[in-house]
Amino acid sequence: MQFTLPELLLATTGQLHPPENPAAQPGSSTLNASGAESDAMVTSVTIDSRALVPGSLFVAIQGERDGHDFLELAAGQGASAALVSRLRPEVELTQILVPDTEKGLADIGRAARSRMSVPVIGITGSVGKTSTKDLLAAIAAHSGPVAASEKSLNNELGVPLTLANALAEAERVIIEMGARGVGHIRYLCEIAEPTIGIVTRVALAHTEMFGSLEATAEAKSELVQSLPSSGTAVLNAEDPLVAAMADRTDATVITYGSTGEVVAEAVALDDRLFPSFRLISPWGNASVRLGVRGVHNVSNALAAATAALASGVHLDHVVQGLSESTLSPLRMELLKSPYGGGILNDSYNANPASMRAALEALASLRGDRRVAVLGVMAELGEQGPAEHQAIAGLARRLGIELIAFGTDLYGTQGLSSIDEVLALQSAPGEGEQFLVKGSRIAALERLVEAWMSQTQG
């Protein structure tokens, strides 16, 4: 989506600098000291200096690193302007001064949303929201231009960025929404104003932040509460906490899952973990073969299909999109190691629900030996030790060897470095299947990279 500088000033109530520029009043068209015209078009918005391209608006966020330190880089990369909370007049770059750049970014997201008259689909849940977003984006792309959250950019920065960078011709906008406390989803909905909302599941994840499953459900329900009466809530009928959210909205409710209105029948899994099933829906029935791995992704596919069909996507496009879908990186990637074995790389993140799904996927792979290298499941609070022990018990029942990384919570001595894992276990060989999974803090993709770089001596 494109903005002129006066439009950005109006959206953010910011001040254009240098201050002597009469273009500080919206509607003027003069040159400022950096040579940029006040009505120069901003063609993209970013908070990442590595993503700067000519025409960008660079938003200087003050986080672990201060974005204001990268204004010279923004100028050198051809940025049209920077949104700042601290002026740097020595940098030859148009600067829009606001009290808080995070709030200013949210204001730009709101301005972008105000221009949209197409379905805006919000997705939340303890697990499955990114995969559902990826599946839905693949479906929607067959029906017309689509804008969707990149990777897992689902917070107070990612949501307005998705809106601001949506193409003007997008026929659907898909917004992933994460939460780390009650009120977060409500705030994101105030920016994105979704017309369709998907809630995938309520499970133990970030329990340290929420305190209980009930509090987690309350936070996730903010999405369906925010929907207009003309909107649609897509709810997982198999999760009682999600199904109960039907009473929290005036929107039309459509359920999916074994007891829902959109159902998967005759689910089967091939030897590469790709599921197939018969899709049963109020819009018609069809045979589906998913392009993503894991039987747990059937539920995510049903959620995506339901939202797509409710937004007007034809059933044929749903089938085609699901068959060609891919997931964001580090999710259910099945790799062949240099020694001939399999590596199931699901290292992006972990909680008890996704860990169980990954172990069951590993158990379904053909092989003489199955090993799971598991990192910590973070932010589970008081329930953390019991949940880790439960996962260890499931691995034993499935006949899976467990190598713990960075934690002793699984009941075995945890290895503390990637080098220790490599010293204990080289890349899997013929007949061996390995799973690698843990929370982000474990960064276990490093192990996968090390294994894949090994060569036979």
Order of alpha helices (4+ residues) and beta strands (2+ residues): beta-alpha-beta-beta-beta-beta-alpha-beta-beta-alpha-beta-alpha-beta-alpha-beta-alpha-beta-alpha-alpha-alpha-beta-alpha-beta-beta-beta-beta-alpha-alpha-beta-beta-alpha-beta-alpha-beta-alpha-beta-alpha
